[in-house]
Amino acid sequence: MNGRDETLRYHQEFYSRHALDEPGTWLHKPSKLVLRALDQLPEGPVTVYDLGAGVGRHTLPIAAAVPEGSRVIGVDFLPLANEKLLQNAAEAGVEVEAVQADLEEFKLPAETADLVVGISALEHVSNLEAFEDLLRRMQDGTKPGGLHCLEVFYDRYEIEMTGVVRPALVEFPLTGEELDDVINRLYASWTRIEEKRGTGTVEEARNGEPYKLMGSNLRLLARKP
Ligand SMILES: C[S@@+](CC[C@H](N)C(=O)[O-])C[C@H]1O[C@@H](n2cnc3c(N)ncnc32)[C@H](O)[C@@H]1O
């Protein structure tokens, strides 16, 4: 199994078993950074992209907060995520668009986005060059004065229940140094409104064997000049 197949398998199973807002899962609550990003949006209708949107943990609160006439577009490569995103939006009485696409090549129309959200998703591309290319496409698709709200995991590893540590089965092993280098170059002229580092643990299972996926994360809210 390679990292891409594992990402597909994990999310397919996870979304089949767990509902949006379910306590005890990472679907329980949206990231507060995304909610704070909403306070920074301009008045009037806006265009927001949620990349790797999943089942709408952030897409839905965004759609509920933006004024009529706005577009909120969730992008995910998993058909089940798109289906559940639309279903959850209908139940919540909000309007979103669901696009099935791979972030590896997804291109936003030039300078159209007021906000691009990418929470725990952008690192799911094939290698460091593809990650940098994705960030550049996101930047090109953002209006001057528009926002990026990102959470990116790096230095990831797995711990088996026996305590054995092993490399994480992910698309590519993004390191903290590599992430810093890309962010410092690409966001040099952007205003960094918030930038925080933390750590995260997700309890998962593969082939019936439980393990913990651990790593560090960067949370960044930045404004394009
Ligand atoms: C950890 S989940 C996060 C979902 C959502 N952002 C949230 O915070 O609830 C990662 C999501 O990214 C999607 N994803 C992973 N790799 C992707 C890719 N290359 N292109 C599009 N979507 C991808 C997965 O299907 C999954 O829904």
PDBQT file of the ligand as one rigid body, heavy atoms in Angstrom, charges set to zero:
ROOT
HETATM    1  C1  LIG A 301      -7.710  14.955   7.205  1.00  0.00    +0.000 C 
HETATM    2  S1  LIG A 301      -9.020  15.199   6.076  1.00  0.00    +0.000 S 
HETATM    3  C2  LIG A 301      -9.450  16.875   6.443  1.00  0.00    +0.000 C 
HETATM    4  C3  LIG A 301     -10.818  17.245   5.935  1.00  0.00    +0.000 C 
HETATM    5  C4  LIG A 301     -11.222  18.683   6.250  1.00  0.00    +0.000 C 
HETATM    6  N1  LIG A 301     -10.296  19.660   5.726  1.00  0.00    +0.000 N 
HETATM    7  C5  LIG A 301     -11.385  18.869   7.736  1.00  0.00    +0.000 C 
HETATM    8  O1  LIG A 301     -10.533  19.550   8.334  1.00  0.00    +0.000 OA
HETATM    9  O2  LIG A 301     -12.344  18.311   8.280  1.00  0.00    +0.000 OA
HETATM   10  C6  LIG A 301      -8.202  15.356   4.501  1.00  0.00    +0.000 C 
HETATM   11  C7  LIG A 301      -9.173  15.446   3.315  1.00  0.00    +0.000 C 
HETATM   12  O3  LIG A 301      -8.435  15.720   2.134  1.00  0.00    +0.000 OA
HETATM   13  C8  LIG A 301      -8.878  14.884   1.088  1.00  0.00    +0.000 C 
HETATM   14  N2  LIG A 301      -7.733  14.708   0.197  1.00  0.00    +0.000 N 
HETATM   15  C9  LIG A 301      -6.576  14.074   0.495  1.00  0.00    +0.000 A 
HETATM   16  N3  LIG A 301      -5.731  14.156  -0.541  1.00  0.00    +0.000 NA
HETATM   17  C10 LIG A 301      -6.365  14.862  -1.510  1.00  0.00    +0.000 A 
HETATM   18  C11 LIG A 301      -6.006  15.273  -2.830  1.00  0.00    +0.000 A 
HETATM   19  N4  LIG A 301      -4.807  14.989  -3.336  1.00  0.00    +0.000 N 
HETATM   20  N5  LIG A 301      -6.894  15.964  -3.543  1.00  0.00    +0.000 NA
HETATM   21  C12 LIG A 301      -8.122  16.254  -3.033  1.00  0.00    +0.000 A 
HETATM   22  N6  LIG A 301      -8.520  15.900  -1.801  1.00  0.00    +0.000 NA
HETATM   23  C13 LIG A 301      -7.651  15.203  -1.051  1.00  0.00    +0.000 A 
HETATM   24  C14 LIG A 301      -9.341  13.608   1.766  1.00  0.00    +0.000 C 
HETATM   25  O4  LIG A 301     -10.279  12.888   0.986  1.00  0.00    +0.000 OA
HETATM   26  C15 LIG A 301      -9.934  14.167   3.052  1.00  0.00    +0.000 C 
HETATM   27  O5  LIG A 301     -11.300  14.446   2.915  1.00  0.00    +0.000 OA
ENDROOT
TORSDOF 0
